[in-house]
Amino acid sequence: MTQTIAPRVRTVVLLLLAAACALLAGAGPASAHAAVTGSDPGQGAVVDKAPARITLTFSEQVALSDDSLRVLDPEGKRVDTAKPAGVSGTTYAVPLHSGLPDGTYTVAYQVVSADSHPVAGAYTFSIGAPSKTSVSVSGQSTDDGVVGWLYGFGRYVSYAGFIVMAGGAAFVLACWRRGAGVRPVQRFVVSGWVALTASTLALLLLRGSFTGSGKVSDIFDLSLLGQVLQTKSGAALVSRLLLLAAAALFIAVLFGAYDKREDAEEKRDLTFGLSIGGVVVAAGLAASWAMSEHASVGLQAGIAMPVDVLHLLAVAAWLGGLGALLVALYRAPADTPVDAPAVRRFSQVAFGSVLALIATGTYQSWRQLGSWSAFTDTRYGQLLLAKIALVVVLVGVAWISRRWTGRLAETVPVEASAVREKERVGARADGTGETAVVGTGETAAVGDRDAPAEGQGDTGLDTDEQPGTESAGTESAGTESADSEPADSERAAQLARQQAARDAAQRRRMRDADPNRFGLRRSVLTEAGIAVVLLAVTTVLTQTEPGRTEQEAKAATAASASSSADEGASGALTLNMPFDTGGEDGKGIVTIDVDPARVGGNEMHVYVERPNGRAFDIPEVKVEFTLKAKDIGPLPVAPDHIATGHWSANGVQIPMAGDWQVDVTVRTSDIDEVTVSKNAQIG
């Protein structure tokens, strides 16, 4: 039975691991946990004059580095002049060079949100009129690429290691104390500690590159590591390593002194001490996540962090205990099988963990989503729905396991009595029917020690008749006996080992032949497989922007855009365009004012000045509006002369909002004229 189960087990486990890896690989770059809700100049804006600085407003406070905000000209050269700094609250600014020429500029930002996740992106604005730019605004996210993938995988391994270590140790102390001496269970718990320690060290090394350049070459940059250690995330990872040292001591005592303790009272006291110490260490490790991620920022952080710790502990007790139970069911020695009471106690622990998960998960869902619509309208909500579905399926399979446990408990007394009866029969056989090997290679009944050996009892040899022969025979027999004793002892030990192996195999066959135990093993294996996928979904969920903040960021962005539109609607659009017709007095500046610069009727004023700022008249000024994106125009406007250097037109109709091209034709003589152009967002 065991031989037929093993291939199935390997196949199922490989398929489940492949599904988990596919889920992680297909998750894509993690969403940012802080979003840009406003900027000045805004995205796609065309401004008349070069701004003195660029400001960005985020949905929450962010951490800045020297290169967090960069402004690049059309050729890709930096035009910012100093380090970015906070202006007020969640608004940050970087100063620019003065007198920047016209063209399209790129603003690239790369910051770290308050919950330790990197935020990166870019947008463009134009001075005077849009132009071609050599700067690419795509591929700005550091979550993408090798470093991002490694960091996400490290987070998955760290969660899995904590669950295996903490849950496996809890299973031994609370459910199956005999498991402290079972090697497969020991290796299971120790492997969790090794995985958590290795992944924590890897995350420390990857952190600087993950939140910075995203380059593999920066992983071992010690200067970046020093910067990481000064951040909240770095402090959390270092504290996790210190707690793992305490966890190593706990594991050494659990599988060392605790397993060897014989006195019942001393063992009970040690159990109490290990339980308290284990809970403290596990809670501290769980807090290293809570203090640096979602729970540490946002709504009710003081309540959310303890709730998050309790949530992680419940997950570890359930899923980690489930893994330890699976190992015990498949790998425990035949003479130390996991018994029905241990499975029943774990079922009670798992039930309590599920209740804790429901309570804490409900609070976390409310805190991270904030509305029912966020379940379907945000990626976080969609992942949360998938997680809830997996938990429901997992609970259903656990209920099936609970039924198998009840049936197994009913059959254990019968099985135990059969084993005891077999041992009694074997003991009687050992005392009466076994044979012993003697030095001559012949056999004699063990219980008939007075019977002479074959070839000796009837000889009638007497020492008086043949003294020489007796002496020689005695010496020869003694030599032969001395030479054969080591071989006989080795042979007897080998036979004893073979018999023990046969007995263990027979007990294992008897155990595996129980349909109730076989059903329990299959259902627990299914639970463990679902738990692997559930852990993958949870890892992706922790890297995804909460639904509440995503919706708030969208609302803030919409409000900012609406505010900008209102501001544009309430004020005049001003365009300054230098011109040079090439003739006498052919140089000057023409200024176009459009008020209120929106769809419908507008008032337009045209001003012509010399380079020194004095107004002067010219023979003719013509204005045309063209919306190339919609193939509208040119729409000509002939303004009326009002005063020296001043022309005006009322009721200038703008039929549609968009990026309009404004062409102004200036004629300074009968033959000298030029047309200058600028683009402007109208409407």
Salt bridges, closest charged atoms under 4 A:
ASP48 OD1 - LYS678 NZ 3.40
ASP66 OD1 - LYS83 NZ 3.78
ASP67 OD1 - ARG78 NH1 3.06
GLU75 OE1 - LYS77 NZ 3.82
ASP80 OD2 - ARG78 NH2 2.62
ASP115 OD2 - HIS33 ND1 2.41
ASP115 OD2 - HIS294 NE2 3.93
GLU266 OE1 - ARG261 NH1 3.67
GLU293 OE2 - ARG155 NH1 2.60
GLU421 OE1 - ARG424 NH2 2.34
ASP512 OD1 - ARG511 NE 3.38
ASP512 OD1 - ARG521 NH1 2.77
GLU550 OE2 - LYS554 NZ 3.41
ASP585 OD1 - ARG610 NH1 3.43
GLU603 OE2 - HIS605 NE2 2.60
ASP617 OD1 - HIS641 NE2 2.87
GLU620 OE1 - ARG667 NE 3.09
ASP670 OD1 - ARG667 NH1 3.78
